[in-house]
Amino acid sequence: MKNMNSDEAKHKNIIDMAFGFSAMTRVFEKRSTAKIVNRLDETLSQIASLKNGKEFQNLHDDFCRWFAQNVKTAERKNKNGTIKPSMPASYGQGAKVLDVALKVFVHYCNLPSPVAAEKIKKWLNAAVDTKMMKHLKEMPNAEASSIAATSIEDVDEKTYATLQSLVRKDIIENKVEFPNTNYPVEWDDIMWRRLNSKDKKNKEAEILGINYQEHHQVHNVQASITGQTNTYKTGVERGQEILEITLSKPGYAKHNIPWTGLVDIKLIIGQSIYNGKLNLKRKDGVPWISSVIYDSRGKKLALRTPLIASGYNKGPVSLQVDIVKKEIIICP
C-alpha cells in the first residue's frame, strides 16, 4: 500500500464511514464491500469537476447502473425459515448507497471544498429508504399511486426518478412540515429522523398529549465535544487530536440516572449506531464518553471519525440519554 498524506487518508476514511452510514453493508455479499468502496472513491473524486446538474445526473446514473450489474445481495434467512438466495442488487439499492455517501461527503463534510459543496448540494438526491418510500406513496397524486415497488430492493431506474420527483413536490407543497428546506438532501435529514428515530415517537406522543421523554425515561443533557493531542495508538494517525464527549455534571446529576462505573452504551451519531462506554469513574465526577468506539461489525474506531463525518467538532452539543435502552443520541 502506498503512503498517503493526511488529506488522502481523510478522504478515504470519510468514504468508509459514508458506506457504513448507509446501513447497507449487511445487505450485500461480504466480498462486495471493497469494490463498492473503490467505486465510491472513483465517483466522488469526479464531482469537483462537474459543471451542471445534467453532468451530475449522468455520473449518478453510471454508478447506479454499474452497481446493479456488479453487486449481489447476500443470501439471507427469512423469518419463516426459508432462505432468500443471493441476487443482483437493484438500481434503488445502488442509489441509496451513493446518495448517503454524497450526503456525508458534500452536505456534512463540505467536500471537495466549501464553495464546490454549496454548488453541488442543490443537485443531491434524497437517500430514499423503504419507510420514506411508503410516505411518498401515500401522497395524494397519480404519480405516487403509480409506484408498485414496496422496498428499495424493487426500485428500478424509472421508479427512482419518480420518487425523487415526489420528494421535490413534498418540499414545495408542505412548507409547514419542511421549514427552511430547499433541497432533497435536507428533506432526507428531516424525514429520516421523523421515521426512524425518537422524533417520530415524540411527534406521535405530542398528538396524544403524552410527555414521551418522561414516560420512557429519556433525558436531555448538555455536553461538550472536547479535544486533546494524543500520542498513543487509537486507530488514527499518531499525534492527531482525539475527540471525547464530556457531559455536564449538574445536568447529568439532576436526572438521577442509576448508572455507575463504566457503562456499555449504544451511541447514535447521525444515522449510525456504535458501541461505546460512558465513564462515570473520574475523580471530579464528570461523566465522559470514551474516544474509542466500535461499529456494528465490531471494528474499532476513533470517536472523532463519525463525529467529523456527521459535521460535529469541538464545542457544545445536546444529548438524549435513554435510561432503559442505554442509548445516547447526539442531537443535530
Summary of the structure (lengths in Angstrom):
residues: 332
radius of gyration: 20.9
end to end distance: 36.7
largest distance: 63.5
contacts: 1012
relative contact order: 0.10
helix: 45%
strand: 19%
